[in-house]
């Protein structure tokens, strides 16, 4: 009888833990790409999501901050990209979902990143498109300690408009920033 009670307790604990969104997300081989211009809200929104679900957030800005003391230093771009790719690969290969926090406004870069995520073992790659207005993004950006120049944001915005993300790039799903609750429900809280 004691053994039966013990086994029933273990079964109950395993059942409860396995239904936890945090635990489920931790077993997924998922990559989430943040897509949008500076100041669009990518880091704010997806940092909160990463904390809530124990996702690994990989940010080129964070790497530049660590290496150069400024997130906007554009030195050694290839080395920064390789380090971000290495961190993403490490997380996904270990079975930890990764949030890739960069601008990803270029179609070719999105496709290369999706291919690298798949090579790391991602079984699902989704994008979150931040469609904040140009004026609002610039206003937010101006509040930063290290603001991106307006003319750079203008150039990025034009580039982004010319190559909006599409599922054909290799995404399993695309969400807008207004659909983060839907992303949580579908991608992170599956039972």
N, C-alpha and C positions, 0 to 999 in steps of 0.2 A: 504494500500500500504506500509506503514511504517513497519507493522508487517511482510509482505511478504519479504521485503528487509532484515530485521533482520534475519528471518529464512533462507533465501538464504545465507546470510553471515555466519551464524553458520554452515550450511550444508557444505559450501565451506571450512571453517576452519577445520571442523571435517574430511572431505575427504582428505585434504592436510596432516594433522597430521597423519591420519591413514596410509598413504602411506610412511611415514618416516621409514626407516629401524630401527632407534633408538627406535621409538615407538613400532614398530612391535616386535622387539626383546624383549622389556620390558614386553610384554604380554605373551611371550612364557614360557612354563615350560620345559626349555632346560638345560641339563648338558653337559659340554664339558670337557672331561678328557685329560690332557696333558700326553703323554706317551713317556718316553725316559730317557737316562742316564744323569747325571749331565753334564752341559756344552753343551748340545745338542741344546740349543736355546729356550727351552720351555717358560721360564719366559719372555724373551725379546719379542718373537712373540705374545704370548697370552696376555701379559700385554697391548700391543698396541691394540689388538683386543678388550679387555675388556674396555679400555678407549674409543675407537671409537664407541662402541655400548652400553655403560653404563651397562656392564655385571658385576656381582659380582665375583671378583677373590678371591678364597679361596686357601691359600698357607700354607702348614705346615712349610715351611721355615720362612714365615712371623710370624707365631705363635711362633716359637722357638726364633726368633729375639725379639719379644715383651716380651716373658716370661724370656728368659735367656741372651739376649743381643748378641746372636750368632746364626745364622741360622743352624749351623751344630751340635749343642749340641744334643746328642742323649739320654738325660735324659727324663724320663716320657713319653716315646713313646706312650703308650696307652692314656694318658691324652691329648697329642697333637692330636692324631688321633680322639679322641672323640670331641675335640674342633673344628677340621676341619669339622667333620661330622655335628656338631651342626650348624656351620655357613652355610654349604651347605644346610642343611634342612631348615633353616630359610629363606635363599634366595629363594629357589625353592618354598617353601610353600607360600611365598608372591608373587609368579609369576615373580620373577626376574631370568633370566638365570644365571647360575653359571659356571665359568671356574675353574676347579679343577686342580691346579698347583702342582703336585707332580710327582714322577718318574713313579709310576704304572707299574713297570717292572714285577711284579708278577701276574700271571693269577688269582689266588685266591683273591688277594686284588682288582684287577679290578672288578671281579664279585661281591664281597661284596659291593664295592662302587657303582656299577651300581644298585644293589638291594636297597641300601640305598637311592639313587637318585630317584628311582621309588617310594619307600615308601614315600618320601617327596612330591611326586606328579609330578615328571618329566615325561612328555609324550614323550620326545625324549632325548636319550643319545647317544652322538657321541664321538669318540676318535680321537685325532690328534697324529699321530705317528711321532716322530722326529728321523729320520734315519741318523743323522750326524755321520760321521766316528769317530771311537774311537780316532784316533790321533787328529782330529780337536776338539773334545769334551775335551780331556785332555789339549790341548793348551789353549782353552778358559778358562777352569777351573783354570789353573795356574795363570791367570790374576786376579782372584778374591781375595778379602781381606781374606776371609775364604775359602781356597781351600780344596776340598775333596781329600784325598790321592789317588794317582794313582792306588794303589793296590785295593782300594775300588771300584774305577770306573771300573777296570778290572773285578772284581768279579760281579759287577752289569751288565756289558756288556754281560758276559757269561750267566748270569741268563736270561737276556732279550732275547738273541738269542735262548735260549731253550724254551721260552714261548712267542712267538710273539702274539700280539693281534689278535683276530678273531671275526667276527660278532656273532658267536655262543656263545660268552661270554655274550651276551645281548645287544650289541651295535646296534643301528639303522643304523649307518653308521660309516665308518672309513675313515679318510683322512690322507695323509702324510703331513709333514711340507711344502712340495712343492705345496700343494693343498689348501693353506689358502684362496686364492681368490675364489676357488670353494666352500669352506665351507661358506664363506661370502655370496656368491650368492645363495646357496641352503638353508642354515640354518638361515641366518640372514636377508636376503633381500626379503623374500617371500612376495608376495602381496596378 
